[in-house]
Structure formats: C-alpha cells, structure tokens
Amino acid sequence: MKHVSRKEIMDYVTYEDQRSEVRENIMKIKEVRRINVGGVLSFLFENKDTVCYQIQEMMRVERIVKEADIQHEIKTYNEILGVSGELGCTLLIEIDDPVERDDKLSKWLELPMHLYLKLEDKTRIRATFDERQIGDGRLSSVQYIKFNTKGKVPVAIGSDHPLFKEETSLTSEQKKALSDDL
C-alpha cells in the first residue's frame, strides 16, 4: 500500500482554493470503496487518495501549520493504510437511534474480533484492530481496522458475531478497486 508523503500535502489555504474539485474526485473514489454489511456496518476501504484527503481536511479544520503537527497527521493517517498485502479501512457502525446504538455498542464489544474478509477459496481473513478504540464497556462507533490478505483480493466481507451475522459480496468494481491497492 502506498503511503502519503509530505510533498503531497498542500497548506490549508491552497487546499481551500482547490477543495471543491478535490472533494468531488474523492467522493467518486470513496463511492466504490464503501461497502455496507447488514445495513449497519459501513466499511470504507482507504487508499492513498482518501487518506490524503482526510489529512487535508484535518489541516483545514484545525488550521494546522506547524511542520511537526503536519508530520503527526501524516503518520497517524498513514497507519490506517497498513503495509504491503494489507487493506485498511474505516468502519462506521451506523445506528441512528441513540438508545439502540448505546445498547448494541455495549453488547457488540467483541465485534472487531468477528469481522472478516472472505477470499475466493472461502478462507476468512480476520480483522486486526486498534484495541485503544474499545472501552471498558462499550465499543466506539468508528473503528480503524486492517485485513492482511497477503495480496489476495477478497470477494466478500462480513461479521460472524453471535448477535450480528451478515455478509456482503463485493461487486466487480469493488474487487478491482481493492486489487489496485494491493
């Protein structure tokens, strides 16, 4: 997986001038990379372009100008991408009702350990995740996870958590996008 380098990052004023065009392009890239499972889990498979966009947005919103702070953002967001053979993604647990969301985020504490990508030969590749995102009694509704497919393109993504068993097959466009990243 290619990572974002410092030379690819614009200062936030220059970025602001180009933001509309950049955003339009990134939304097209994200569209094929967003995969919904069971109407609740939304996986956004990140790549160099989407991560660069996130860095630019953080710099814009927080008015980041110090070089050390810019380098920190680059390092932090590049971690999402992983290394060669891995696919990194942002998982959003999308439950609109706050009471239902709180209940499920408590009951689904072990959800990250039950997420998988399925390969053509039916092998399941388990997610690796940042344990700092799981609290004592509640899961965060945003997770950064990786799947080490060893360069193999997945055909499906799912959960085998006892309280949430769902799987979504990837479209040919989604498989191609993920293949391009590997």
Residue, then its C-alpha position, 0 to 999 in steps of 0.5 A: m500500500k502506498h503511503v502519503s508523503r509530505k510533498e503531497i500535502m498542500d497548506y490549508v489555504t491552497y487546499e481551500d482554493q482547490r477543495s471543491e474539485v478535490r472533494e468531488n474526485i474523492m467522493k467518486i473514489k470513496e463511492v466504490r470503496r464503501i461497502n455496507v454489511g447488514g445495513v449497519l456496518s459501513f466499511l470504507f476501504e482507504n487508499k492513498d487518495t482518501v487518506c490524503y484527503q482526510i489529512q487535508e481536511m484535518m489541516r483545514v479544520e484545525r488550521i494546522v501549520k506547524e511542520a511537526d503537527i503536519q508530520h503527526e497527521i501524516k503518520t497517524y493517517n498513514e497507519i490506517l493504510g497498513v503495509s504491503g498485502e494489507l487493506g485498511c479501512t474505516l468502519l462506521i457502525e451506523i445506528d441512528d437511534p441513540v438508545e439502540r446504538d448505546d445498547k448494541l455498542s455495549k453488547w457488540l464489544e467483541l465485534p472487531m474480533h468477528l469481522y472478516l474478509k472472505l477470499e475466493d477459496k472461502t478462507r476468512i481473513r480476520a480483522t486486526f484492530d486498534e484495541r485503544q478504540i474499545g472501552d471498558g464497556r462499550l465499543s466506539s462507533v468508528q473503528y480503524i481496522k486492517f485485513n492482511t490478505k497477503g495480496k489476495v483480493p477478497v470477494a466478500i466481507g462480513s461479521d460472524h458475531p453471535l448477535f450480528k451475522e451478515e455478509t456482503s459480496l463485493t461487486s466487480e468494481q469493488k474487487k478491482a478497486l481493492s486489487d489496485d491497492l494491493 
